[in-house]
Amino acid sequence: MKLKKIYINNFRRLAEIEFELSKNIAVVVGPNAVGKSSIFEAIRLAKAILFPRMQDELRNVLINLGATSAHFFQNTFQFDISALAGDPNQSLKISLFISFSAEEIEMLRQAKPQIARSLTTILLGRTPDDPQFDLRAYFSTSQGKEALQSATNEVDRAWEQLNPDKAIEMSVDISAQQMNSSSAVNNLFAGFLEQRLQPDRAILSYFPADRSMPQGEIAIQVGAQDFKAQADSHLAHATSKYGRLKQTVVNQAVLAGIEHRDLKKDFDSIFETLLPGKEFVGLRQKQTGLVSVLIRDTKSDRVFDIDSLSSGEKGLILSFLLYRTASVPGSIILVDEPELHLNPAVCKKILPYLVDYIIRETDCQFLISTHSVEILKDAYENHNSELFHLRNDRDISPVLLQDTDEMREAMSRLGVSAEQALTSKGTIFVEGDTDVAILEVGFQKILSGILVKPLNGRTEIEKSIRDLQAAEKKGGVKERHAFLFDHDSKPSGLPSTALVKVEQLQKYCIENYLIDETCLFNLINMHGKTPPESRGAFARELKQLALDQLDEVVQQKHLNPFRSLRVGLLKKDINRKTNIEIAELQYNQLNETLSEIKNILNQENWEENFVERCNTTRTELEPIWENDWKKLCSGKRLFDDLQRKYQINFDLVRFKKTLIQELVKHETDDITALQGILDRLLA
C-alpha cells in the first residue's frame, strides 16, 4: 500500500494543502509551528475513521487529539469540532489517495467473500461482534442472501477498479454534527490488509515527537494479555510505544524464537550503523524476577542494562527496531522529528539506514518531518527520497535540485544555506551584526521563525538584491527574502518584487530610531561615569553632538567629486591584454586624470572657493538639521560620541539592546515606524 497524494482542508493549522508522493521517503521541512505535525495527525485521524484496526481506535485518537473525553455522555459519541478544525464553523476534509500493490490486490481477490460479508454487516448498521445480532441466522434467510449477493457484486465492481498504477481516493468530511467517509468497500479493502496482521505489525504506524522514555522497571506481559496494548501503540496510542521499550524487546525476542528470526541481527544492524561500539547480548532475569535487556560496550567489554543508555539512544533503538520488525511490505510509517536527542553525526546516517536496511527489505513508505540540517541535506540529494517545503497553511511545494541552481551563487554570497532558507519562515538581510542584535531583541514576536542575517554593508546588499531578482525572473527563487538597509543620505531606487522585498530606512540608520531623550537619559544615568546634570542639559548636549556632524557632512559632499579621479586601471580593463596594450591604456588614463586635475588647479582662488562653497552649503542645511537632526545625523556615530562623552561603562551593542527594550515598552513613534517597516517586509 502506498500513499500517492494527500489533501487536507481546514484541519488545525492547515487551511488547505495538497501534495503528491512518488518515492519511498518523503521529508517535510518548514518553520516551527507551521503545521508539519498536523499533517501526521490528519492522516492518523482519517485512518481511524476509514479503516480502524480496533473498535475503539477512533475514540482513542480523538482523545489524544483533545477532541473528546474518555467518558461519553449517556453513551453517545460526542466530539469537539474546534479541536480539529481551524475554522469550527466550516467542515474539514482529509483525502488520502492510496494505491495497492499487485500482491495486495491478489490478497483482496481471495478475501472478497469475507469482505462482502463485512460490507453487508456495515450496511445493516451493525458490527460483527454485536451480541444482539445473529449473522449466521441472518445470512440463512432469503433477505440475508439477497443482501450478501448485492454486497458481493459491489465488492467485485470495486475490486475490478484496483490497479497498482492507479490510486483510489479515501476521504473523510467532518462537521460539527457528523463524520462522513467515502466508499465503504475501499475502506474495507484497506482495513482487511491491516486486520490480517499480527498485533506486532501494522500497515500504518505513527512515531510522534513526544517521547517519554520509561525510568526503571515495568511490568512485562506477553501473548493475549498484551494484544490490545501492542496493537494500539501503532496508531491509537502512538506515544505509548516509547514506554514499551523493554516490553517490545521481550516480545520481539519471544517472536524471534517462534519465527526462527535472529533478533541479534536486527540489533546489530542498528548498533553498527547508528551507535557503533555497542552490541545486543540478550535477556536475563534478575534475582528479583525482573527482566534485563543486556547491552555490551565492545571497547570495555562491560555489560549493562538498556536502561543505562541515554534517552536519545533508547528512542533510537526502539524506533528503528520497530521500523524493522513492525513493518510489512506496503507499510506506511509516519515519523515526527526523528532527530530528537540525537547528535548531527547520528542524524546524518538516518536516511541511508532506512534505505539500506528497511525499504530494500519491505518496500515500505516513510513520511518524515524534521528540523535536522543533516536529514534535510540527505533528502535533498538522495534519489530515494523527496523533499517538501511547508511554507504556510496553504503552500507545500516539492524542492527539486534544479529549483535552486539559479540562486546558489547569490545565496552563497548571502551566507545562507538552502537548509536555513527552508527551515525558516523567511530571511531578512541587514547591513551588520548590530542591526541583527537590535531587531531580534526589539521585535521578537514579529521575527519569530524569521532568519535575520547580516551582510557586509550596503554595497553588498544592493548587489545581492539585483542577483536574487535576476534569479527570480528565471524561476530560480522559491523562498521569500527581504532586505533592510540604511538610508545613509543616499536614496535607493531598487524596487520590491514578489519574493525579494526591499525596504530602505527613512532615517540615516537603524540607531536613529533609538534616539529618545527620556530613555537615553535614564540609561546613561545608570551606566555613565559622568552622567548629565539634568534632563534639560542632556537634551541640549544630545542635539549639539548630532549638529556637530554637519561640518563633516558638508565637507564630504564637496570632496566626493574628487574621489572619482582615477589613476590606476581596473582589473577588467587589463583582462587578456598584452604588456604593450596595458602600457598604452595606463598612459592614456594618467593623461586623462592629469588633464582633469590641471583644470581644477587652474581655477582662480580654488581654496577660497572651496571654503566658500562649504560655508554656503552649511548655511543652507543648518535650518533643516535644526528641525530634523534625529533623522539626518549618523545614529551610529552619535552613540559612539555619547559613550565617550558620558563614559558609559557598558558594551555599546548591549547598551543599544537594553535601550530598544525600553523603547518597546513605551511604544514610541519610532518603534511603531520600525514595526511597520518589518510588517511590510514580511507581508
N, C-alpha and C positions, 0 to 999 in steps of 0.2 A: 504494500500500500504506500502511495506517495502523495504528499501534499503538492499540488501543482499551482494553486492560486489561493490567496486569502483576501477576503473583502470584509472590512469592519466599518460599521457606521454607527456613530453615537454611542460608543462603548467607552465609558470613563473618560480618559484624556483624549481619546481618539475620535475626532469628528467624522472623518471619512478617509480611509486609506485602502489601497488595493495594490498588491504586488504579486508577481508570478515567480515561481521557484522552478529551477531546472536542474540543480545539482544536489548531491547528497549532503553537502554542508552549506547552509545559508547563515551568514553572520550579519546581525543588525547592530549598527552603531548610531550614536546620536547623543545629544546633550543630556545631562541629568534631568529627570522628571519630565521628559518629553513624551513618554508613553511606551517605552520598549517592553516593560513587563506587562503592560496592558494587552499587548499582542498575545502573549502567552496565556494570560487569564481569559481572553476572549476565546481562544482555541479550546482551552480547558472547559469553559462553560458550554460551548457548542457541543463538544464531545459528550459531556454529561447529559445533555438534553437529547442528542441524536442517537447515540448508541452507548448507553451506560452499561458498565460491566456488572455492577451490583445494584440492587433495587433502590438503595438509599444514596447512590452516588451523587445524584443531582442535589439532594438536600445537603449533603456534606460539603459539596463545592460551594453552594450558596452560603453556607455558614462560614466557610473560610473567606469568602468574598465580603462578608458582613452584610449580606442581603436578606438573611432570615435568621431565625432563632432555632436552637435545638429543640424547642418545645413549641408545637403549633397550637394555635387557639382552637379548641373544640375539634381537633383532628383535621383541620382544614389546612391546605397548602397555601401559605402566605409568603410573600417576598416584598422587599422594599426596592422599587424600581430606581430610586435615587442613588442607591449604592452601586447600580450597574450602568445606568445611562448618564451620559454627560449632560443631556437636557432631559430631565424626567418627564417633561410634557410631550416628548416625541418618542416614538418606538425606536428600538435599536435592532440592528440586523447584523448577523455574522454568517458569512458563507465560506465553506471550505470546499474547494474543488479537488477531488481525490480520484486517483487512478489506481486500478488493481492490476497486479502482475498476472501473467498467463497462468502461473501455478495457483494463485489465489482464485482466479476465475474458474479453474477446474475444480477446486475445493467447493466453491459455491454451487457449481453444477451438481455435484454429488449430494450436496446438502439441501437441494431445492425442496424435497418433501418436508424436511424439518422446518425450513424457513416458511413454507406455505402454511404449516400448522400454526407457527408463531404469528403470522400475519392474520390468520383467522381469529386467533385469540385477541389480538390487538383491536381488530375491527369490532369485536364484541365489547370492547372496553374492559376486558378482564386481563389478569395476569395468570400465567400457567400454574402458579402455586396458590391461587385463590382457593381456600378451603371450602368455600360455599359454591364452588362450580366444578362439576364433574366433566372434564373434557372428553374422556372416553365415551361417556354416555351421549354427549352432545354429537360427537362425530359418528355415532352409530345411527343417528336419526337422519331422515331424508333432508331435513333443513341443514343439518351439520355437514352432510356430504356435499350438498349443493354449494354451501359457503366455502368448503375446502376446495372444491373444484374451481370456483371463481378465484380464490386466492392463488391456487396453483397456476392458473392462466396468467394472472397478473405477475407472479414471480417469473414465469417463463418469458413474458414480454420484457420485463426489466433486465433479466439475465442476458437476453439476446443483444441488448444495447451496450453491454460491457465490452470494453476493448482496452488492451494495455496502453494504446496510444491516445485514448480519449478519457478526459476527466469528467466525472459526474459532479453536479453541484448538490451539496448538502447544506441547507441553510436553516437558520432559526430567526424568527421575528418575535421580539419580546416587547410587550407594552405593560402598562400598569395593571391591566386586568388579566392577561393571559400570555402563554408561551406557545407559539406555533412552529412546527417544523415542516420540512419538505418531505419528499417521497418516503413513506414508511418502509417500502421494500428496500430501497437503498440503505436506509438506516439499519435494517435487519442484516443486510449483506455485511456491512462493516462490523456490526455487533457480533455476528457469528464468528468472524475471523479472530476476535479477541476472546470470546467466551470459550472457544475450544482450547485455549492455552491453560497451562498450569498456573497456579497463583503467583509463582515467582517470575513469570513472563508477562509482558504487556505489549499491546500493539501501539499504545500511545502513553508515554511516560513523561512526567514533568519534574524537573530539578530546580526548585525555586532558589532565590538568592538568600532567603532567611534560613541560615544553617545554625542550628543549636546542637552541638555535639554532646553526647551523654558524658557525665562525670561519674566514675566509679562503676560498680556492678549493677546489672539489671537482670530481671527475670528472663530466662531463656525458655521459649516454647517452640516445639516443632510439631508438624503434622496438622491435624484438623483444628487444633486449638489456635493455631496461628494463621489459618487460611484467610480469614477476612482481613485481619490487620495487614497481612502481606499484600493482598490484592488492593486494598485501599491506599497503601503507601505509594502506588504508582501515580495516582491522579487525585483521588478524592481527598486524601490526607497527605498531600505530597511532602510536606515538611516532616512528617513522621519518619520518613526513611532515614533521616540523619540521626534520629535517636535509636535506630535499629542497627547500629554498626556491628556489634557482636552477634546480634540475632541473625543478621544477614550472612555473616561469615559462617556461623554454625549451620544455618540452613543450607548454604552452598556446599559446605563440607559433607553434610549428610547426603545431599542430592548427588554430589560428585561420586560418592561411593556406589550409589544405586545406579547411576547412569554411566559409570566407568569413565568419568571425566577427571582429568588431572587439574585439581584446583590450584595446586602449586604453580602450574604453568601460567594460569591467569594472573596470580600474584606476581610472579617473577617478571612477566612482561611489563607490569606496571612499575615495579621497583627498578628494573634495569633501564627503562626508558625515562621515567619521570623522577624517581627517587633513588638514584644509584647508591650502592653501599649498604643496602638492606635486603633481606630475603625472608620469605614466609617459612616458618618452621612447622606449625601445626597447632592443634588444640590440646589443651591439657586441663584436667580437672584438679583444682586445688584441694587441700585437705578439708577446707570449709565446704566443699561441694560446688563452689563457684567455678565458672569456666574461664580459662585464659586463652587468648589468641596470641600466640608467641611469634615474635619477630626477632631476627638476628641482625646485629650490626656486623657486617662482614670484615670490617677493619679490626675491631677489637674482639670479635667473636662473642660479644656479650648478647645474651638472650633476654628479652624483656617483653612485657605485656603491651598490646597495641594501644592501651590507654596512655602509655608514656609518650606517644607521638604527639606532635603539635596538632592544633585544631585544623590547620591547613592540610597537613599530611593525612589526618584521618578523613577529612572531607574528600580529599583527592582519591584515597584508596576506595572509599565507599562508592563514590560516583563512578569511577572507572571500572570497578568490579561489577557494578550493576549495568553499566553500558555493555559489558561483555556477556554477562550471564543472564540479564533480564530481557535482552533484545532478541528478536526473531527476524528472519527475512521479512522486510516490509515494515519494521517498527519505525515509529516517528518519535524522536526524543527531543524535548524542549529543555534547553539549559540556559538558566539566567545567571549571568556573570560567573563563569567557571573559574575566573582568576582570583576570587576572594581568598585572602590569607596566603596567597602564593607569590613567590618572588618572580621577577621577569624571566629568569633563566628557565624556570619550570613552565611558565606560560608559553614560551617560545616552542615548547615541544607538544602542546596540547593537540593542535590540529593535525600535525603529522602522525601522532599516535592514533587518533580517531580514524584516519585514512588507512594506516598500515595494519592495525590490529582489530578494528571493529567493522568498518564499512566493507573492506575486502572480503570479510567472512560472512557478513549478514546482509549487506546491501541496504542497511537501514539509513534513515534520513535524520540529520541533526539541524535544528533551528536554534541558533545561539545568539544571545545578546551580550555585549561586552563593552568595557571601557579600556581594555588592555591594548596598549600600542602593539605588543608582540603578536597577539591574536589578530588584530586588525591588519597588520602587515602580511601575515600568512594568508589571511582570507583574500587580501587584495592581489597577492602574487600567485597563489596556488590554483592550478587549473581544476582541482577537485572541488573548489568552493566558490561561492559568490558572495558579494558584499552589498549590503543595502544601507542607505543613509536615511534615517528617520529625522527629517528636518523639523517638522512641526506636526500638528494634529491632522493635517491634510496632505502631507507630502512625504512619501517614502519612495526613494529612487535608487535604482541599481548604480553602483560605482564601477565603471569599466576602466581598464587600463588606458584606453585611448582618450577617455574623458579629461585626463589631467596632463596629457603630453604637451598641450599648447601652453599650459600655465606653469610647468615645472620650473623653468628658468626664473620667471617672475617670483614665484613662491619661495624659491631657494634664496633669492636676494632679500626677500622679506623676512627670512629666518623662521618661516612657519612650515611645518611638515604637513603632509596630507593627513596624517593621523590627528594632529591638533585641529586642523580645519574641520574634520568630520565629527570630532567629539565635542565641539563647542557650538553654541547657538549662532555664533558669528565672530568676526575678528575686527577689532578697531586698532588701526595703526596710528601711533602718535610720534612726536619727534624724539622724545628722550625718556629715560628712566624716571625722572622726577614727575613728568606728566602722568606716567603709569601709576606711580605711588599716590598722587593727588586724586586721580579719578577713582581708583579702586577703593580708597578709603572713604571718599565723599559720596560715592554713588553705588554702594554695594548691592542694593536691591536691583537697580536698573541693569547693572553689569553682571548679575548672577548668570553664570554659564557662558559669559562672553570673554573671549581671549583678548586682552589688551597688550599690544606688542610695541616696543619702542623701535624706532629706526634712527638712522644717523643723520638727523637734520632734515630740513625742508627740501633740499635738492634731491635727496634720495626718495623722499615721499612723492614728489611730483613725477619723478621718473617711473616709480613703481605704479602710480596711478595710470600713466599712459600705457605701460606694458600690460597691465591687467585688463584695461578697457580694450586694448587691441586683441588680447586673447579672448575676451568676452564676445567680440564680434564674430570670431571664428567658432564659437560654441565651446571653447575650452574651459570656461569658468562656470562651475556649477554651484559653488558656495558663495554666500554673501560676504563682502569685505567692505570695510568702512575706513575712511582716512580723516583724521582731525589734525589740523596743523595751525601754527601761529599766524597772526596777521603780518607781523614784522614790518608794518607800513608798506607792504608790497601786496596789493590785491591780486588774487589768482583768478584766472578765467576758466579753470578746469571744471567741467560740469559733472554732475552725478549721472550714473546710468542705473539700470535695474539691479545689477549685482555689485557694482562698485560705487558706493556712496561717498561723496566728498563734502566736507564742511570746513570752512576756514573761520577761525575765531574772529569776532568783530573787534576785539581788543588786541593789544600788541602780542601778548602771550597769555598762557593759562594763569600765571601768577597774578595778572591784573585783575582777575575775578576774585582774588583773595584780599584785595586792598580794602579793608574795613577798619576805620579808626578805632571803633569801640573794642572789637575783638583783638586787634593788634595791641592796643594799649594794655589790655588785661594780660595778655600772654607775655609781653615784654616786661611788664611789672613783675611777673612771676619768675622770669628766666634771665633778665638782663642785669648785669653787674652795675650799670649806670643808667637806671631807668629814667624816663622823662619826668619832669617836675609835676605836670598836671595834664589832664586830657586836652585842654586848650593848647598848651605848649606843644604837646605831641602832634596834634593835628597840623599846626603851623610847620613844625620841623619835617613831618612826613611829606607835606606838599612841597616844601623847599628842596628836599632831596630829589623829588621827581623833577622839579623845574630845573635843577642843576644839570639835567641830562640834555637840555635844549641846545646848549652851545655845541655839544658833540654831534647832535643830530644835524644841526646846520652845517657844521664843518664837513661831515661825511657826505652830505648832499652835494657840496661843491667840489669835493675831492673825487667823487665817483667817476666823472668823465675821464680823469687821468688814469684810472685803473684799466681802461680799455686799451691803453697804449701797450702794444705787444712787440717784444723784440725777438723772442725765440719762436721756432717753428713747432707746430703741434705734431703729435705722432702720426696722425692721419695724413699730414702734409708730406711726410717723407717716406710713407709706405711704398715699398718696391721701387724706390728711386736710386739712381747711381750717385756716386760722390759728386760728379760734375753737376748733375741736376740739383742736388741738395745745396751745393755751394751757390748756384745761381739764385735759388729760391731764398736762401738766407740773406744774401747780399741785397736782393730786392726788398725784403722785409725790413732790413736795417735802414735802407734808404727811405722807405715809406715812413717809418717811425720817426726818423731824424727830421724829415720834412715837416711832420706834424708838430714836433717839439719846437722847431725853429719858428713856425707860425705862431705858436703860443708865446715864446720868449720875445718875439719881435713886437708884441703889443706894448704900447707905452704904459708905464706905471702899472705893470701887471700886479705887483704885490699890493699896492694900494687898492687896485680894483678888486682883488680877491677879498681883502678885508671889508671893503665897502659892500660887496655882494653878500657877504656873510651877515653883516650888520643889518642890511635891508631885509634879508630873509628872516632874521631873528625878530625884527620889529613886526613883520607880518604874522609870524607864528605865535608871538607872545600871548595875545588875547585868546587865541584858540587853545593854547596849552593851559592858560589860566583857568578855563572852564572844563577842559577835557583831559587834564593831566592823568587821571586814573586810567583812561583809555589809551593815551598816546605814549606814555613813558614805557621803558622796558621794565616789566614787573620783576624779572629775574635779577636785574642789576639793582633795583630798588631794595629787594630783600637782602642782597649782599651788603648794600650800604647800611641798612638797618642793623644787621648783625655787627658790623664794625662800629657803628656809632654808639650803640647801646650795649655792646659786648655781651651779646646773647650767648650764654653757655649751653648751647643746645645745637645738636646737628641740624642743619638748615632744612634738610628733607623732612626730618622728624617734626621740626617746627611747623612746616607747611601742612603736614598731615594732621597735626593737632589743630591747627587753625581752621582747616576746612571742616573738621568735625564740629567745631563751634559754630561756624557759619551755617552749616546744615541745620543745626538745632534752631538757629534764629531765622531760618528760611529767608535769607537776604535776597534782594533782587538779582544780584549777580549769580547766586546759586541757582535760582529759578531759570535764569537765562542759560546757564551751562546745562541744566537738566533738559531744557527744550532742545538744545543742540544735540544731545545724546539721543533724545527721543526721535529726532528726525533721522539720525544716522541708523537707528535700529528699526525704523518703521518698515 
